[in-house]
Amino acid sequence: MAARSQPAQRSEKDGGLAALLEHLKQNRGFDFSGYKRSSLERRIRKRMQAVDIDSYDQYQDHLEVTPDEFTELFDTILINVTGFFRDKPAWDYLSEEVVPSIIEAVPEPEPIRVWSAACASGEEAYTLAMILCEALGDDAFRRRVKIYATDVDEDALARARQAAYPRDSLRQLPNDFDSKYFERGPLGYAFRGDLRRSMIFGRNDLVQDAPISRIDLLVSRNALMYFTPETQARILGHFNFALKDTGFLFLGRSEMLLTHADLFTPHNLKWRVFRKVPRHGLRERLTFVAEAAAIDTESGERYGELRVGAFDAAPVAIVVVDRSGFVTAANHLARGLFRLSAADIGRPFQDLELSYRPLDLRSALEQAYAENDEVMAGRADWTVPSGESKTLDISVRPLRGPAGSPVGASISVEDVTKTARLDEENERSRRQVETAYEELQSTVEELETTNEELHSTNEELETTNEELQSSNEELETMNEELQSTNDELEAMNEQQTTRSGELDKVNLFLEGILGSLGVGVVVLDHEQRVQVWNGNATDLWGLRPEEVEGQHFLGLDIGFPVERLKEPIRHAMSDGAEGSEALVESITRRGKKIECVVRTLPLRERDGGVYGALILMSPRGDSLAGG
């Protein structure tokens, strides 16, 4: 039973975490599905422990009744550990090698565009600003540089927009940068306002939102390590799109990109600087678009002839159908290909053979109208009137009116016979090559066996490298968490030190008061144990405070008959009791007999309850405080 209960508990825990993440996505728009599950679970558990909650279901209920808890949770998950020139040798390489290359590659009139992704509270973005300002000068920086800094944490962005930081945050800056780029203000040390105007802070989800384009330098340090490999690949695709072909990508220490060579190639792997691998788009298709043009009466005929001539000269066969289903036009290629005559213009399209042969175009027309977008009907073989067989690609594209809704459709038929034949020849050649390859394969079996073994070893090494990379990312994540926790502990330690100092002052003050009374003072708790024993009591009975504090008063062996105070102490500790005074014969620590005046008083709390007793002792003839 115990062996079966553990998987059930894990399934229940995973289900609770998944439900909580879905709740955050639906109610706050934060989709954490791309984040590493182990890291998410660790951070959420930390927040649950802070509010003393054990299960995900209870924590979800807590979120629903405590809206402010969302902010605390996001601050815990989105670890905003950053700083100026963090990992300074890497920034030195960026400023000395990469930035000069960017300035050289971007002509003088054009702007230099920089993106700080996952910028947290802004220190990284302002570090970029200082580096570029040093390289360009103030005037050129203000004229040419545009820095975009983004994050998903609105609170962190608000702090970044203020551009104000405490003095301790500037300790990592080079020697004179604090005075050169920061000015003292009411909220701390503020980044210079004239340079701040070249920076734009905004919210951007690296997983879901569109990237910023035409970027010369993209900086994203220690952000990818929080995501799953699949999400990392998607984000890196966005980064590839964002960068210019001459652009640079600057990552954190644990981010290697060894498995994304199709997107980025290392420029300097030691300092995690990468170059973009250019990606070329697909060739755009030539489509027929019908336009309505207003022409005057005198030139209408001439422009009409031009339109008809251009229509007939189109390199593909085109048939135009209006929204009511009637054929309104067919160019020269279409008429010859499908045996259409002038009498067919104006006929219902469904009455033509073309509507169902070589492909069913009626359903394609309906789909194009419904989706208001181009529909690829497919490829088919067709025999022209001359008896020649052709291969055709047929597509249907809606023609939109001024309001944007379809007013008809254009059926485009492209002759791809040569392409199809080339494909067939290519397929035959491919089969011949495969046959030759199989024959060659049989002669090199030993070489192939060796190659397979090497390939297997390489795969194992790659797997091991991936595991090491993942472990490195996990360790880096835990290091960030430990740093965050250490900051919290340092703050608590400073607070504790302050309180300890205040307590020492209070104790010194209390000891001064008790020593100035001139009488022996003993304070007992509700169990009649000694809590305070002042210096006058030591002078009378010879015992130091450390010898009696915590001891039962009635068990002390001194020259004073403590059993005489048993009843007065009990009476003082009863509710509503007043003090009592007695004259007791005693022997001091020097052996001198005295008559000791003893007054027993109750110690009361603010609400009137009694929590102990105060005993004042003085030789007869001396005055008692409060007597």
HELIX and SHEET records of a PDB file:
HELIX    1   1 ALA A    2  ARG A   28  1                                  27    
HELIX    2   2 ARG A   37  ALA A   50  1                                  14    
HELIX    3   3 TYR A   56  VAL A   65  1                                  10    
HELIX    4   4 GLU A   69  ILE A   77  1                                   9    
HELIX    5   5 LYS A   88  TYR A   93  1                                   6    
HELIX    6   6 LEU A   94  VAL A   98  3                                   5    
HELIX    7   7 VAL A   99  ALA A  105  1                                   7    
HELIX    8   8 GLU A  123  LEU A  136  1                                  14    
HELIX    9   9 ASP A  138  ARG A  144  1                                   7    
HELIX   10  10 GLU A  154  GLN A  162  1                                   9    
HELIX   11  11 ARG A  167  GLN A  172  5                                   6    
HELIX   12  12 PHE A  177  TYR A  181  1                                   5    
HELIX   13  13 GLY A  193  ARG A  196  1                                   4    
HELIX   14  14 LEU A  224  TYR A  226  5                                   3    
HELIX   15  15 PRO A  229  ALA A  242  1                                  14    
HELIX   16  16 THR A  297  ASP A  312  1                                  16    
HELIX   17  17 HIS A  332  PHE A  338  1                                   7    
HELIX   18  18 ALA A  342  ASP A  344  5                                   3    
HELIX   19  19 PHE A  349  ASP A  351  5                                   3    
HELIX   20  20 GLU A  353  SER A  355  5                                   3    
HELIX   21  21 LEU A  361  GLU A  371  1                                  11    
HELIX   22  22 THR A  417  THR A  443  1                                  27    
HELIX   23  23 GLU A  445  SER A  516  1                                  72    
HELIX   24  24 GLY A  535  TRP A  541  1                                   7    
HELIX   25  25 PRO A  545  VAL A  548  1                                   4    
HELIX   26  26 PHE A  553  GLY A  555  5                                   3    
HELIX   27  27 VAL A  562  LEU A  565  5                                   4    
HELIX   28  28 LYS A  566  MET A  573  1                                   8    
SHEET    1   A 7 MET A 199  ARG A 203  0                                        
SHEET    2   A 7 VAL A 145  ASP A 151  1                                        
SHEET    3   A 7 ILE A 112  ALA A 117  1                                        
SHEET    4   A 7 ILE A 215  SER A 220  1                                        
SHEET    5   A 7 LEU A 243  LEU A 251  1                                        
SHEET    6   A 7 VAL A 273  LYS A 276 -1                                        
SHEET    7   A 7 PHE A 264  ASN A 268 -1                                        
SHEET    1   B 3 ALA A 164  TYR A 165  0                                        
SHEET    2   B 3 GLY A 188  PHE A 191 -1                                        
SHEET    3   B 3 PHE A 182  GLY A 185 -1                                        
SHEET    1   C 5 VAL A 327  ALA A 330  0                                        
SHEET    2   C 5 ALA A 317  ASP A 322 -1                                        
SHEET    3   C 5 PRO A 406  ASP A 415 -1                                        
SHEET    4   C 5 SER A 389  ARG A 400 -1                                        
SHEET    5   C 5 VAL A 375  THR A 383 -1                                        
SHEET    1   D 5 VAL A 530  TRP A 533  0                                        
SHEET    2   D 5 GLY A 520  ASP A 525 -1                                        
SHEET    3   D 5 VAL A 610  PRO A 619 -1                                        
SHEET    4   D 5 LYS A 593  ARG A 604 -1                                        
SHEET    5   D 5 SER A 580  ILE A 587 -1                                        
END                                                                             
